[in-house]
């Protein structure tokens, strides 16, 4: 049997750590083939990544790592804990040495933090997954809802169109102006067919009848005055409504419907003309309504309206005449200019026709071979002229370049004669500085070698953490060696016993 250094409290803490990790969702801790180090380190890494913190570890898990790999992994885990504001301190050698007593509070805090983070992100992830599902898929309930939604929207729109307020009356332009606010409100309501004033009085009458107490016979005569007052108020209200209605006209006769041809003609006109037609249409309708109700308007008022309408028509026609006259003047000027241009173009065209006819007569009289040779010579002449111009431009550019080179050479020769001595001084200074630079480089290389030697010497001395790890490893190796030694001794003892048994058996035989 192999001797192992076990601590009962450490085993209890390891069991609690594994239970915490499994409860948090890290089911890899159940695998019996993994070492406690792999289970604990894997669980801590899983908790850290669940809390949305980055940790620099290999994506592919590697079992039975070396001591150096374990130390590097534990150092990366420990470096992330302060960033997460972990209240417990933990060292890499404690993780590598499986000090579960100190690891347990850290794992407990990490599991708690991972569960809190998962609860915070649960609703967000759920809503995101639902939105992604709804982008590409639909449930039967959704299709049914969309069909019912379209039908319901159409029904509600139709109901609004049917039951929307409709204007039944319109106040005439010549009606007397209302002064108090109450009359304006009642007039506006009457335009839409609502008689709130009369219904309110009726409601008050009904309430008064309901609340009227039973009077004794002696007081019945005194109570007869109240109905007469209510009748007077009702009559006054009806009179006021009739007075307001006399200044209104029904919308059915006031605003007649236009035919389709009239609408098309109006839409085809410009906006100003549309406004003018609308005003004329309103005036015509007011005149027609006044003619239909002559008993409501006096002769003087009708005359004033006709005069105002005629004056307005005169102003409109005058304005239209001025606009037409201005357009006529502009068109006459443009026409005169166009005629002049046309005359010039015609004269120039006649001149070109005459010259073309003369050339055609000359061409018809001449020999065709001579004409072709002349055309070829003319084309050659044009080509030679173009080549000559290009050659002159090239020669000009080349001459300018050569002149510039000559001037540069002259300037350089003049400077060489004047600056020969300063150049020698500069050359000497350059050589001296170059030698200094070479010496400094040699000195820097020597110092770098010394620094490298010192660095190697410093690296040869192990740190406290490395010494602790080495000590732990030496203890483990010592335990293994002692166990192996004990097992070997047992084998030797067993061998000697069996050998003695063999000798005794041989003697007995």
C-alpha positions as CSV (number, residue, x, y, z in Angstrom):
1,X,0.0,0.0,0.0
2,X,1.1,3.5,-0.8
3,X,1.3,6.1,2.0
4,X,-0.7,9.3,1.3
5,X,-0.7,12.5,3.4
6,X,-4.4,13.1,3.9
7,X,-6.2,15.7,6.2
8,X,-9.7,15.0,7.2
9,X,-10.6,18.7,7.3
10,X,-9.1,19.2,3.8
11,X,-11.3,16.4,2.4
12,X,-14.4,17.9,4.0
13,X,-13.7,21.2,2.4
14,X,-13.0,19.6,-1.0
15,X,-16.4,17.8,-0.8
16,X,-18.1,21.1,0.1
17,X,-16.4,22.8,-2.8
18,X,-17.5,20.1,-5.3
19,X,-21.0,20.2,-4.0
20,X,-21.1,24.0,-4.4
21,X,-19.8,23.8,-8.0
22,X,-22.3,21.1,-8.9
23,X,-25.2,23.1,-7.4
24,X,-24.1,26.1,-9.3
25,X,-24.2,24.1,-12.6
26,X,-20.6,22.9,-13.1
27,X,-21.4,19.2,-13.5
28,X,-17.9,18.4,-14.7
29,X,-17.0,18.2,-11.0
30,X,-18.8,14.9,-10.8
31,X,-16.3,13.1,-13.1
32,X,-14.3,10.7,-10.9
33,X,-11.4,10.4,-13.3
34,X,-10.3,14.0,-12.9
35,X,-7.9,15.1,-10.2
36,X,-9.1,17.5,-7.4
37,X,-6.8,20.2,-8.9
38,X,-8.5,20.0,-12.3
39,X,-12.0,20.0,-10.7
40,X,-11.3,23.0,-8.5
41,X,-9.4,25.1,-11.1
42,X,-12.0,24.3,-13.8
43,X,-14.9,25.3,-11.5
44,X,-13.2,28.6,-10.6
45,X,-12.5,29.3,-14.3
46,X,-16.2,28.5,-15.1
47,X,-17.4,30.8,-12.3
48,X,-15.2,33.7,-13.5
49,X,-16.3,33.4,-17.1
50,X,-19.9,33.2,-16.0
51,X,-19.5,36.5,-14.2
52,X,-18.5,38.1,-17.6
53,X,-14.8,38.5,-16.7
54,X,-12.0,37.5,-19.1
55,X,-9.3,35.1,-18.0
56,X,-6.2,34.2,-20.2
57,X,-6.4,30.4,-20.3
58,X,-6.2,27.9,-23.1
59,X,-9.5,27.0,-24.7
60,X,-8.6,23.3,-24.9
61,X,-8.4,21.7,-21.5
62,X,-5.3,19.7,-20.7
63,X,-5.2,17.2,-17.9
64,X,-2.3,16.2,-15.7
65,X,-0.4,19.5,-16.4
66,X,3.2,20.0,-15.2
67,X,4.0,22.1,-12.2
68,X,5.0,25.1,-14.3
69,X,1.7,25.0,-16.2
70,X,-0.2,24.7,-13.0
71,X,1.6,27.7,-11.5
72,X,1.0,29.8,-14.6
73,X,-2.7,28.8,-14.6
74,X,-3.2,29.6,-10.9
75,X,-1.4,33.0,-11.2
76,X,-3.8,34.0,-14.0
77,X,-6.8,33.0,-11.9
78,X,-5.5,34.9,-8.8
79,X,-4.8,38.0,-11.0
80,X,-8.5,38.2,-12.0
81,X,-9.9,37.9,-8.4
82,X,-8.9,41.5,-7.4
83,X,-10.6,42.8,-10.6
84,X,-13.8,41.1,-9.4
85,X,-13.4,42.8,-6.0
86,X,-13.2,39.4,-4.2
87,X,-13.0,40.0,-0.4
88,X,-10.9,36.9,0.2
89,X,-7.1,36.7,-0.5
90,X,-5.7,33.7,-2.3
91,X,-2.2,32.8,-3.4
92,X,-1.2,30.7,-6.4
93,X,0.7,28.1,-4.3
94,X,-2.4,27.6,-2.2
95,X,-4.4,26.5,-5.2
96,X,-1.5,24.4,-6.6
97,X,-1.0,22.8,-3.2
98,X,-4.7,22.1,-2.8
99,X,-5.2,24.1,0.3
100,X,-8.9,23.7,0.3
101,X,-9.4,25.5,3.6
102,X,-8.4,28.8,2.0
103,X,-9.9,27.9,-1.4
104,X,-13.4,27.2,0.0
105,X,-14.4,30.9,0.9
106,X,-13.2,32.1,-2.6
107,X,-15.1,29.4,-4.4
108,X,-18.2,30.1,-2.2
109,X,-18.0,33.8,-3.1
110,X,-17.5,33.0,-6.8
111,X,-20.5,30.6,-6.9
112,X,-22.7,33.3,-5.2
113,X,-21.5,35.9,-7.7
114,X,-22.1,33.6,-10.7
115,X,-25.7,32.8,-9.6
116,X,-26.4,36.5,-9.1
117,X,-25.0,37.3,-12.6
118,X,-27.0,34.5,-14.2
119,X,-30.2,35.8,-12.5
120,X,-29.5,39.3,-13.8
121,X,-28.8,38.2,-17.3
122,X,-31.6,35.6,-17.4
123,X,-34.4,38.0,-18.3
124,X,-32.3,39.8,-20.9
125,X,-31.2,36.6,-22.6
126,X,-34.8,35.3,-22.5
127,X,-36.2,38.5,-24.1
128,X,-33.4,38.4,-26.6
129,X,-34.1,34.8,-27.6
130,X,-37.8,35.5,-27.8
131,X,-37.2,38.5,-30.1
132,X,-34.8,36.4,-32.3
133,X,-37.5,33.7,-32.5
134,X,-40.2,36.1,-33.5
135,X,-38.0,37.5,-36.3
136,X,-38.1,34.2,-38.2
137,X,-41.0,32.2,-36.8
138,X,-44.6,32.7,-35.9
139,X,-47.1,30.8,-33.7
140,X,-50.6,30.0,-34.9
141,X,-51.9,32.3,-32.2
142,X,-49.9,35.2,-33.7
143,X,-51.3,34.6,-37.2
144,X,-54.8,34.5,-35.7
145,X,-54.2,37.7,-33.8
146,X,-52.9,39.5,-36.9
147,X,-56.0,38.5,-38.9
148,X,-58.3,39.6,-36.1
149,X,-56.2,42.8,-35.6
150,X,-56.6,43.9,-39.3
151,X,-60.4,43.2,-39.1
152,X,-60.7,45.0,-35.8
153,X,-58.8,48.1,-37.0
154,X,-61.0,48.2,-40.1
155,X,-64.1,48.0,-38.0
156,X,-63.0,50.7,-35.6
157,X,-62.1,53.0,-38.5
158,X,-65.5,52.4,-40.2
159,X,-67.3,53.2,-36.9
160,X,-65.3,56.4,-36.5
161,X,-66.2,57.4,-40.0
162,X,-69.9,56.6,-39.5
163,X,-70.2,58.3,-36.1
164,X,-67.9,61.2,-36.5
165,X,-69.4,64.7,-36.0
166,X,-71.1,66.0,-39.1
167,X,-71.8,69.7,-39.6
168,X,-75.5,70.3,-40.4
169,X,-75.6,74.1,-40.4
170,X,-73.4,77.0,-41.2
171,X,-73.6,80.6,-40.1
172,X,-74.2,83.1,-42.9
173,X,-71.8,85.8,-43.7
174,X,-74.3,88.6,-43.2
175,X,-75.7,87.3,-39.9
176,X,-75.3,89.6,-36.9
177,X,-72.2,88.9,-34.8
178,X,-72.5,87.1,-31.4
179,X,-71.0,89.0,-28.5
180,X,-71.2,86.8,-25.4
181,X,-69.3,83.5,-25.1
182,X,-72.3,81.4,-24.2
183,X,-74.1,82.4,-27.4
184,X,-71.0,81.5,-29.5
185,X,-70.8,78.1,-27.8
186,X,-74.5,77.4,-28.4
187,X,-74.2,78.5,-32.0
188,X,-71.2,76.2,-32.6
189,X,-73.1,73.3,-31.0
190,X,-76.2,74.0,-33.1
191,X,-74.0,73.9,-36.3
192,X,-73.5,70.2,-35.5
193,X,-77.2,69.6,-34.5
194,X,-76.7,69.5,-30.7
195,X,-79.3,71.4,-28.6
196,X,-77.6,71.3,-25.2
197,X,-79.3,74.4,-23.9
198,X,-82.8,73.1,-24.2
199,X,-82.0,69.6,-23.0
200,X,-80.3,71.1,-19.9
201,X,-83.4,73.0,-19.1
202,X,-85.5,69.9,-19.6
203,X,-83.2,68.0,-17.3
204,X,-83.5,70.6,-14.7
205,X,-87.3,70.5,-15.0
206,X,-87.2,66.7,-14.6
207,X,-84.9,66.9,-11.6
208,X,-87.1,69.6,-10.0
209,X,-90.2,67.4,-10.5
210,X,-88.4,64.4,-8.9
211,X,-87.2,66.4,-6.0
212,X,-90.5,68.4,-5.5
213,X,-91.9,67.6,-2.1
214,X,-95.6,66.8,-1.5
215,X,-97.3,70.1,-0.4
216,X,-100.2,70.3,1.8
217,X,-103.5,71.5,0.2
218,X,-103.1,74.9,1.7
219,X,-99.8,75.6,-0.1
220,X,-100.8,74.1,-3.4
221,X,-101.7,77.5,-4.8
222,X,-98.4,79.0,-3.9
223,X,-96.6,76.1,-5.6
224,X,-98.4,76.8,-9.0
225,X,-96.0,79.7,-9.7
226,X,-93.0,77.4,-10.2
227,X,-94.3,75.6,-13.4
228,X,-95.1,78.9,-15.0
229,X,-91.5,80.1,-14.3
230,X,-90.1,76.9,-15.9
231,X,-92.3,77.4,-18.9
232,X,-91.1,80.9,-19.3
233,X,-87.5,79.8,-19.2
234,X,-88.2,77.0,-21.7
235,X,-89.9,79.5,-24.0
236,X,-87.0,81.9,-23.7
237,X,-84.5,79.2,-24.5
238,X,-86.5,78.0,-27.6
239,X,-86.7,81.7,-28.8
240,X,-82.9,82.1,-28.4
241,X,-82.3,78.9,-30.3
242,X,-84.7,80.0,-33.1
243,X,-82.8,83.4,-33.2
244,X,-79.5,81.6,-33.6
245,X,-80.9,79.3,-36.3
246,X,-82.1,82.2,-38.4
247,X,-78.5,83.1,-39.0
248,X,-77.6,79.6,-40.3
249,X,-78.2,77.7,-43.5
250,X,-78.3,74.0,-43.9
251,X,-75.1,72.4,-45.2
252,X,-77.0,70.3,-47.8
253,X,-78.0,73.5,-49.7
254,X,-75.1,75.7,-48.5
255,X,-72.3,73.4,-49.8
256,X,-73.5,71.5,-52.9
257,X,-71.4,68.7,-54.3
258,X,-69.2,69.3,-57.4
259,X,-69.3,67.1,-60.4
260,X,-66.2,65.0,-61.4
261,X,-65.5,67.2,-64.4
262,X,-65.5,70.4,-62.3
263,X,-63.1,68.8,-59.7
264,X,-60.8,67.8,-62.5
265,X,-60.7,71.3,-64.0
266,X,-60.1,72.8,-60.5
267,X,-57.2,70.4,-59.8
268,X,-55.6,71.2,-63.1
269,X,-55.4,74.9,-62.3
270,X,-52.8,76.7,-60.2
271,X,-53.1,77.3,-56.5
272,X,-53.9,81.0,-56.9
273,X,-56.7,80.2,-59.4
274,X,-58.0,77.6,-57.1
275,X,-58.3,80.1,-54.2
276,X,-60.0,82.5,-56.5
277,X,-62.5,79.9,-57.7
278,X,-63.2,78.9,-54.1
279,X,-64.0,82.5,-53.1
280,X,-66.2,83.0,-56.2
281,X,-68.0,79.7,-55.4
282,X,-68.7,80.8,-51.8
283,X,-70.0,84.2,-53.0
284,X,-72.3,82.5,-55.5
285,X,-73.6,80.1,-52.8
286,X,-74.2,83.0,-50.4
287,X,-76.1,84.9,-53.2
288,X,-78.2,81.8,-54.0
289,X,-79.0,81.3,-50.3
290,X,-80.0,84.9,-50.0
291,X,-82.3,84.6,-53.1
292,X,-83.8,81.5,-51.6
293,X,-84.6,83.3,-48.4
294,X,-85.6,86.8,-49.4
295,X,-87.9,87.1,-46.4
296,X,-84.9,87.0,-44.0
297,X,-83.0,89.8,-45.8
298,X,-84.2,93.3,-46.7
299,X,-83.9,94.9,-50.1
300,X,-81.1,97.3,-49.0
301,X,-79.1,94.4,-47.6
302,X,-79.5,92.4,-50.9
303,X,-78.5,95.5,-52.9
304,X,-75.4,96.0,-50.7
305,X,-74.4,92.4,-51.2
306,X,-74.8,92.6,-55.0
307,X,-72.8,95.8,-55.2
308,X,-70.0,94.3,-53.0
309,X,-70.0,91.2,-55.2
310,X,-69.9,93.2,-58.4
311,X,-67.1,95.4,-57.1
312,X,-65.1,92.3,-56.1
313,X,-65.6,90.8,-59.5
314,X,-64.5,94.1,-61.1
315,X,-61.3,94.1,-59.0
316,X,-60.6,90.5,-59.9
317,X,-61.2,91.1,-63.6
318,X,-59.0,94.3,-63.5
319,X,-56.2,92.4,-61.8
320,X,-56.6,89.6,-64.4
321,X,-56.5,92.1,-67.2
322,X,-53.3,93.7,-65.9
323,X,-51.6,90.3,-65.6
324,X,-52.7,89.4,-69.2
325,X,-51.4,92.8,-70.5
326,X,-48.0,92.2,-68.8
327,X,-47.8,88.7,-70.3
328,X,-48.8,90.1,-73.7
329,X,-45.9,92.7,-73.5
330,X,-43.4,90.1,-72.5
331,X,-44.6,87.8,-75.3
332,X,-44.4,90.6,-77.9
333,X,-40.8,91.4,-76.8
334,X,-39.8,87.8,-77.1
335,X,-41.6,87.5,-80.4
336,X,-39.7,90.5,-81.8
337,X,-36.4,89.1,-80.6
338,X,-37.1,85.7,-82.1
339,X,-38.1,87.3,-85.5
340,X,-34.8,89.2,-85.5
341,X,-32.8,86.1,-84.7
342,X,-34.8,84.1,-87.4
343,X,-34.0,86.8,-90.0
344,X,-30.2,86.7,-89.2
345,X,-30.2,82.9,-89.3
346,X,-32.0,82.8,-92.6
347,X,-29.6,85.3,-94.2
348,X,-26.6,83.4,-92.9
349,X,-28.2,80.1,-94.2
350,X,-28.7,81.6,-97.7
351,X,-25.1,82.8,-97.8
352,X,-23.9,79.3,-96.9
353,X,-26.2,77.8,-99.5
354,X,-24.7,80.1,-102.2
355,X,-21.1,79.3,-101.2
356,X,-21.9,75.6,-101.1
357,X,-23.5,75.7,-104.6
358,X,-20.4,77.5,-105.9
359,X,-18.1,74.9,-104.4
360,X,-20.2,72.1,-105.9
361,X,-20.1,73.6,-109.4
362,X,-16.3,74.0,-109.1
363,X,-16.0,70.4,-107.8
364,X,-18.2,69.1,-110.6
365,X,-16.0,70.8,-113.2
366,X,-12.7,69.6,-111.8
367,X,-11.2,66.1,-112.2
368,X,-12.0,63.6,-109.4
369,X,-8.4,62.2,-109.2
370,X,-7.0,65.7,-108.8
371,X,-9.5,66.4,-106.0
372,X,-8.6,63.2,-104.2
373,X,-4.9,64.1,-104.4
374,X,-5.6,67.6,-103.2
375,X,-7.5,66.3,-100.2
376,X,-4.7,63.9,-99.4
377,X,-2.2,66.7,-99.6
378,X,-4.3,69.0,-97.4
379,X,-4.6,66.2,-94.8
380,X,-0.8,65.7,-95.0
381,X,-0.3,69.4,-94.6
382,X,-2.4,69.5,-91.5
383,X,-0.6,66.5,-90.0
384,X,2.8,68.1,-90.7
385,X,1.7,71.3,-89.0
386,X,0.6,69.4,-85.9
387,X,3.9,67.5,-85.8
388,X,5.8,70.8,-86.2
389,X,4.0,72.4,-83.3
390,X,4.7,69.3,-81.1
391,X,8.4,69.3,-82.1
392,X,8.7,73.0,-81.3
393,X,7.1,72.5,-77.9
394,X,9.4,69.5,-77.1
395,X,12.5,71.5,-78.2
396,X,11.4,74.4,-76.0
397,X,11.1,72.2,-73.0
398,X,14.4,70.5,-73.6
399,X,16.1,73.9,-74.0
400,X,14.7,75.1,-70.7
401,X,15.9,71.9,-69.0
402,X,19.4,72.3,-70.3
403,X,19.6,75.9,-69.3
404,X,18.5,75.0,-65.8
405,X,21.2,72.3,-65.6
406,X,23.8,74.8,-66.8
407,X,22.8,77.3,-64.1
408,X,22.8,74.6,-61.4
409,X,26.3,73.5,-62.5
410,X,27.6,77.1,-62.4
411,X,26.1,77.6,-58.9
412,X,27.8,74.4,-57.7
413,X,31.2,75.3,-59.0
414,X,31.0,78.8,-57.4
415,X,30.0,77.2,-54.0
416,X,32.8,74.6,-54.2
417,X,35.4,77.4,-54.6
418,X,34.0,79.3,-51.7
419,X,33.1,76.5,-49.3
420,X,36.0,74.1,-49.7
421,X,37.5,75.0,-46.3
422,X,34.3,74.7,-44.3
423,X,33.7,71.3,-46.0
424,X,37.0,70.1,-44.7
425,X,36.2,71.2,-41.2
426,X,32.8,69.5,-41.4
427,X,34.4,66.3,-42.6
428,X,36.9,66.3,-39.7
429,X,34.1,66.9,-37.2
430,X,32.1,64.1,-38.8
431,X,35.0,61.6,-38.4
432,X,35.5,62.6,-34.8
433,X,31.8,62.3,-33.9
434,X,31.7,58.9,-35.7
435,X,34.6,57.6,-33.6
436,X,32.8,58.8,-30.5
437,X,29.7,57.0,-31.6
438,X,31.6,53.8,-32.2
439,X,33.2,54.0,-28.7
440,X,29.7,54.7,-27.1
441,X,28.3,51.7,-29.0
442,X,31.1,49.4,-27.7
443,X,30.5,50.7,-24.1
444,X,26.8,50.1,-24.5
445,X,27.3,46.6,-25.7
446,X,29.6,45.9,-22.8
447,X,27.0,47.2,-20.3
448,X,24.3,45.2,-22.0
449,X,26.4,42.0,-21.6
450,X,26.9,42.8,-17.9
451,X,23.2,43.4,-17.5
452,X,22.4,40.1,-19.2
453,X,24.8,38.3,-16.9
454,X,23.3,39.9,-13.8
455,X,19.8,39.1,-15.1
456,X,20.8,35.4,-15.5
457,X,22.2,35.4,-12.0
458,X,19.0,36.9,-10.6
459,X,16.9,34.4,-12.5
460,X,19.0,31.5,-11.1
461,X,18.0,32.5,-7.6
462,X,14.4,31.1,-7.0
463,X,11.7,33.3,-5.5
464,X,9.8,32.6,-2.4
465,X,6.8,31.2,-4.3
466,X,9.1,28.9,-6.4
467,X,10.8,27.7,-3.2
468,X,7.4,27.0,-1.7
469,X,6.4,25.0,-4.7
470,X,9.7,23.2,-4.8
471,X,9.3,22.3,-1.1
472,X,5.8,21.0,-1.7
473,X,7.0,19.0,-4.7
474,X,10.0,17.6,-2.7
475,X,7.6,16.6,0.1
476,X,5.4,14.8,-2.5
477,X,8.4,13.1,-4.0
478,X,9.7,12.1,-0.6
479,X,6.3,10.6,0.2
480,X,6.3,8.7,-3.0
481,X,9.9,7.5,-2.5
482,X,9.2,6.4,1.0
483,X,6.1,4.6,-0.1
484,X,8.0,2.9,-2.9
485,X,10.8,2.0,-0.5
486,X,8.4,0.5,2.0
487,X,6.7,-1.4,-0.8
488,X,10.1,-2.7,-2.0
489,X,11.0,-3.8,1.6
490,X,7.7,-5.6,1.8
491,X,8.5,-7.3,-1.5
492,X,12.0,-8.3,-0.2
493,X,10.4,-9.7,3.0
494,X,7.8,-11.6,1.0
495,X,10.5,-13.0,-1.2
496,X,12.6,-14.1,1.8
497,X,9.6,-15.7,3.4
498,X,8.7,-17.5,0.3
499,X,12.3,-18.6,-0.2
500,X,12.5,-20.0,3.3
501,X,9.2,-21.8,2.8
502,X,10.6,-23.3,-0.4
503,X,13.7,-24.5,1.5
504,X,11.5,-26.1,4.2
505,X,9.3,-27.8,1.7
506,X,12.3,-29.2,-0.1
507,X,13.6,-30.6,3.2
508,X,10.3,-32.2,4.0
509,X,10.2,-33.8,0.6
